[in-house]
Amino acid sequence: ILRCALQNAVKYDGKASLNAVLGLVFSLEKDVDKEKIVRDAKKIVDEVNSWNLSEQKKKLDELGEIKKKKKVAHLPDLQNVKGKVVMRFAPNPNGALTLGHCRVALWNWWLAKKHKGKFILRFDDTSPEVKTPLKDAYKWIEKDLNWLGVKPDKIVIQSKRFGVYYKYAEKLIKIGKAYVDTLPSERMRDMLWNKEISDEREESPEIVMRKWKKMFTKYKDGEAVLRIKTDIMHPNPAVRDWIAFRIVRKGKHPLVKMKVWPMLNFASAIDDYEFSVSHILRGSDLEVSDVRQKYVYDYFKWKYPETMHNGKFLVSGIKSTTEASELIKEGKLTGWDDPRLGTIMALKRRGFQAEAITKFVKDAGIGKNDMNVNFGSLEAINRDIIDKKANRYF
């Protein structure tokens, strides 16, 4: 108590504050008789305040200052690091960058740089019928990442790589590992659920290739899909002969107009190989993607990247991208930087510092389980930062 009182007194021109001293004592000692501490502290603070400043400084030099241990957020270690570390952040540009998104981006960035590796920003924008990309969002996301200190070594846009995906699809067809399915989706779903094989699965690569070409010319939306052959007896129905390509003509895309679109699992698997991604930080809800994509890697005799899984980052009071998009369309929000949103654009507009956001994310850590965090923690961190440089007016 004496050391805390002296420390506080020296800091504030010879006058220690009882409440400040008690706060410091209780932060250092958890299991104590609080009533006794309060009684003792009153006496000691009065005594310390009766000394002049030079006496206080002399006594504090004799006893030594108390230094609180700072909580240090450690970066987890990557497993099986062999050669160049390459990691990627793959957002869908259907809205502005949110706190949840930037958490994944920051951790990929930190881990890549920890190993002096490479960081790729890849826009997964090949689902126009489900998540329609916004033309401006590509630049928004890049700008927000730069503001947070994340500088991509390479930027990739999937919708500009259709030729690459088609090339690998045709290679799989030629080696008999993919086939075109023209059955009604409900019928095929029931067959896969019951572990039944369709006649089309057994067709020759030549027939499959002809049907694949017809997906670009003849078949309409929903009439044909390209499936990857997997283990039809796999315990998880979602793994059995998953869809690699489908026909989409109704979806609106700001950059390209195509008919045959790759599914995320296929495009992602190809890109991770093409850009030598060594480690993937993926959401726990996407663990099945590992299993699906490994079939493609095995067929091409590629080595699959090391994978880590992270739970969702659930911040109280933050709207999802889909919900925010609807409210903006309805005119209930002014835009993606509306102060009521949890986008990086909105937080920046409200006066949150990049340093506060990165500290908030790092302090929360990364793990496989979902994490509920209080927005008030971010506000407290931000206050500590801006309080030192804020102007005071009367």
Secondary structure in CASP SS format (residue, H / E / C, confidence):
PFRMAT SS
TARGET T0000
AUTHOR 0000-0000-0000
METHOD secondary structure of the structure
MODEL  1
I C 1.00
L H 1.00
R H 1.00
C H 1.00
A H 1.00
L H 1.00
Q H 1.00
N H 1.00
A H 1.00
V H 1.00
K H 1.00
Y C 1.00
D C 1.00
G C 1.00
K C 1.00
A C 1.00
S C 1.00
L H 1.00
N H 1.00
A H 1.00
V H 1.00
L H 1.00
G H 1.00
L H 1.00
V H 1.00
F H 1.00
S H 1.00
L H 1.00
E C 1.00
K C 1.00
D C 1.00
V C 1.00
D C 1.00
K H 1.00
E H 1.00
K H 1.00
I H 1.00
V H 1.00
R H 1.00
D H 1.00
A H 1.00
K H 1.00
K H 1.00
I H 1.00
V H 1.00
D H 1.00
E H 1.00
V H 1.00
N H 1.00
S H 1.00
W C 1.00
N C 1.00
L H 1.00
S H 1.00
E H 1.00
Q H 1.00
K H 1.00
K H 1.00
K H 1.00
L H 1.00
D H 1.00
E H 1.00
L H 1.00
G C 1.00
E C 1.00
I C 1.00
K C 1.00
K C 1.00
K C 1.00
K C 1.00
K C 1.00
V C 1.00
A C 1.00
H C 1.00
L C 1.00
P C 1.00
D C 1.00
L C 1.00
Q C 1.00
N C 1.00
V C 1.00
K C 1.00
G C 1.00
K C 1.00
V C 1.00
V E 1.00
M E 1.00
R E 1.00
F E 1.00
A C 1.00
P C 1.00
N C 1.00
P C 1.00
N C 1.00
G C 1.00
A C 1.00
L C 1.00
T E 1.00
L H 1.00
G H 1.00
H H 1.00
C H 1.00
R H 1.00
V H 1.00
A H 1.00
L H 1.00
W H 1.00
N H 1.00
W H 1.00
W H 1.00
L H 1.00
A H 1.00
K H 1.00
K H 1.00
H C 1.00
K C 1.00
G C 1.00
K E 1.00
F E 1.00
I E 1.00
L E 1.00
R E 1.00
F E 1.00
D C 1.00
D C 1.00
T C 1.00
S C 1.00
P C 1.00
E C 1.00
V C 1.00
K C 1.00
T C 1.00
P C 1.00
L C 1.00
K C 1.00
D C 1.00
A H 1.00
Y H 1.00
K H 1.00
W H 1.00
I H 1.00
E H 1.00
K H 1.00
D H 1.00
L H 1.00
N H 1.00
W H 1.00
L C 1.00
G C 1.00
V C 1.00
K C 1.00
P C 1.00
D C 1.00
K E 1.00
I E 1.00
V E 1.00
I E 1.00
Q H 1.00
S H 1.00
K H 1.00
R C 1.00
F H 1.00
G H 1.00
V H 1.00
Y H 1.00
Y H 1.00
K H 1.00
Y H 1.00
A H 1.00
E H 1.00
K H 1.00
L H 1.00
I H 1.00
K H 1.00
I C 1.00
G C 1.00
K C 1.00
A E 1.00
Y E 1.00
V E 1.00
D E 1.00
T C 1.00
L C 1.00
P C 1.00
S H 1.00
E H 1.00
R H 1.00
M H 1.00
R H 1.00
D H 1.00
M H 1.00
L H 1.00
W H 1.00
N C 1.00
K C 1.00
E C 1.00
I C 1.00
S C 1.00
D H 1.00
E H 1.00
R H 1.00
E H 1.00
E C 1.00
S C 1.00
P H 1.00
E H 1.00
I H 1.00
V H 1.00
M H 1.00
R H 1.00
K H 1.00
W H 1.00
K H 1.00
K H 1.00
M H 1.00
F H 1.00
T H 1.00
K C 1.00
Y C 1.00
K C 1.00
D C 1.00
G C 1.00
E C 1.00
A C 1.00
V E 1.00
L E 1.00
R E 1.00
I E 1.00
K C 1.00
T C 1.00
D C 1.00
I C 1.00
M C 1.00
H C 1.00
P C 1.00
N C 1.00
P C 1.00
A C 1.00
V C 1.00
R C 1.00
D C 1.00
W C 1.00
I E 1.00
A E 1.00
F E 1.00
R E 1.00
I E 1.00
V C 1.00
R C 1.00
K C 1.00
G C 1.00
K C 1.00
H C 1.00
P C 1.00
L C 1.00
V C 1.00
K C 1.00
M C 1.00
K C 1.00
V E 1.00
W E 1.00
P E 1.00
M C 1.00
L H 1.00
N H 1.00
F H 1.00
A H 1.00
S H 1.00
A H 1.00
I H 1.00
D H 1.00
D H 1.00
Y H 1.00
E H 1.00
F C 1.00
S C 1.00
V C 1.00
S C 1.00
H E 1.00
I E 1.00
L E 1.00
R E 1.00
G E 1.00
S H 1.00
D H 1.00
L H 1.00
E H 1.00
V H 1.00
S H 1.00
D H 1.00
V H 1.00
R H 1.00
Q H 1.00
K H 1.00
Y H 1.00
V H 1.00
Y H 1.00
D H 1.00
Y H 1.00
F H 1.00
K C 1.00
W C 1.00
K C 1.00
Y C 1.00
P C 1.00
E E 1.00
T E 1.00
M E 1.00
H E 1.00
N E 1.00
G C 1.00
K C 1.00
F E 1.00
L E 1.00
V E 1.00
S C 1.00
G C 1.00
I C 1.00
K C 1.00
S C 1.00
T H 1.00
T H 1.00
E H 1.00
A H 1.00
S H 1.00
E H 1.00
L H 1.00
I H 1.00
K H 1.00
E C 1.00
G C 1.00
K C 1.00
L C 1.00
T C 1.00
G C 1.00
W C 1.00
D C 1.00
D C 1.00
P C 1.00
R C 1.00
L C 1.00
G C 1.00
T E 1.00
I H 1.00
M H 1.00
A H 1.00
L H 1.00
K H 1.00
R H 1.00
R H 1.00
G C 1.00
F C 1.00
Q C 1.00
A H 1.00
E H 1.00
A H 1.00
I H 1.00
T H 1.00
K H 1.00
F H 1.00
V H 1.00
K H 1.00
D H 1.00
A H 1.00
G C 1.00
I C 1.00
G C 1.00
K C 1.00
N C 1.00
D C 1.00
M E 1.00
N E 1.00
V E 1.00
N C 1.00
F H 1.00
G H 1.00
S H 1.00
L H 1.00
E H 1.00
A H 1.00
I H 1.00
N H 1.00
R H 1.00
D H 1.00
I H 1.00
I H 1.00
D H 1.00
K C 1.00
K C 1.00
A C 1.00
N C 1.00
R C 1.00
Y C 1.00
F C 1.00
END
